[in-house]
Amino acid sequence: MAWDALAAYDTLTGGRSRFVRVDELCRLASERYPGLVPGADALAAEARLAQRDKKGLEKAQGAFLAAVLEDPAAGRHLCHAMLLPRTDSRAHLAEYEAQGKLELAGAKLERLGKATVVTMRNPRYLNAEDETTIDGLEIAVDVALLDRKSELCVLRGDTVTHTKHAGQHVFGAGINLTHLYQGKIRFVWYLLRDLGLVNKFYRGLALPGVSPEEDCLEKPWVAAVERFAIGGHCQILLTMDYVLAAQDAYMTLPARKEGIIPGAANLRLPRFVGARLARQAILAERRLDCASPEGRMICDEIVPAAGMGQAIERTIAHLTNSGVVSAAGNRRAFRAGEEPLDTFRRYMAVYAREQAHCHFSPALIANLERHWDAANRRA
């Protein structure tokens, strides 16, 4: 039986009276509307397979979520749901406010002056993003924004253990391509990341009873880029309010070699560097050195690689020395012209559908084997 996606969404959310995140939405839809999206048993069996051997069952999730996002009312409601704090974040907030630090899978937090520093952590994989990091990093973002003792947030990559960069801070290597090749990343991971985690950097935390465009709980974000910001980590920079970059750091969006769509970079990067250079970066892998004229269109300040710690402290002091009471209002004013929620919603509708096809495309496997030597990478 063919089910109507919008009717299903209205039923599963009580006529849009309650908020449901995308993973839970897909789970509920599979139980209430068999055949609309794959069920738990089918997904569990699929999860055990390498990416090249999957049947592509999750494409139905992409079609379902795209249909919801295409509808203005339902799509805005789903975007709102994904901007709310996670239900498990407030318990972690109490720990952070009491101790001034917090350790999570994939991230840690600590207070530095009037700021909360969020450190991304996946040391074996150059701080790459995957299923092991997404929950902890989103909780960290929630806690940083909910914390009443800080006025702004800093995002930095931890030191890594990878042989080439051992002991060095690395901002991040994007999606974990080894895990992607091995079939360890769900399709819905992309939507959890870009509708939730990354959009919270840009829009802050939504409040239940008011549109995110009218009011959000938000603070300025400062990024500290060391070594490189590849793929998804370059995407994150497009949501930041101020970007510090080491003199030797660079940015790339190697989506062509990966065979996927680089999150919301297609929507956001042209605002920074123009449409032509954005196409060169996304379609032709143009590298952007942070200290180059093009890189400075994204990066606000270039600092010596060895001086990043001092630069972070200086920037925190500079941005908080007269308070940041107008920060939320100014951020909302920028977004009104840059990226209204409906613009983002329409983009994500296309993204949900197209990324589902990319995620299960034979070209993705061929690209990973050709450019990443993925078949010979260890788990």
Secondary structure by P-SEA (a helix, b strand, c coil): ccccaaaaaaaaaccccccccaaaaaaaaaaacccccccaaaaaaaaacccccccccaaaaaaaaaaaaacaaaaaaaaaaaaccccaaaaaaaaaaaccccccccbbbbbcccbbbbbbbbcccccccccccaaaaaaaaaaaaacccccbbbbbbccccccccccccccccccaaaaaaaccccccccccccccaaaaacccccccccccccccbbbbbbbbbcccccaaaaaaaaaccbbbbcccccccccccccccccccccccccccccaaaaaaaacccccccccccccccccccccccccaaaaaaaaaaaaccccccaaaaaaaaaaaccccaaaaaaaaaaaaaaaaaaaacaaaaaaaaaccccccccc
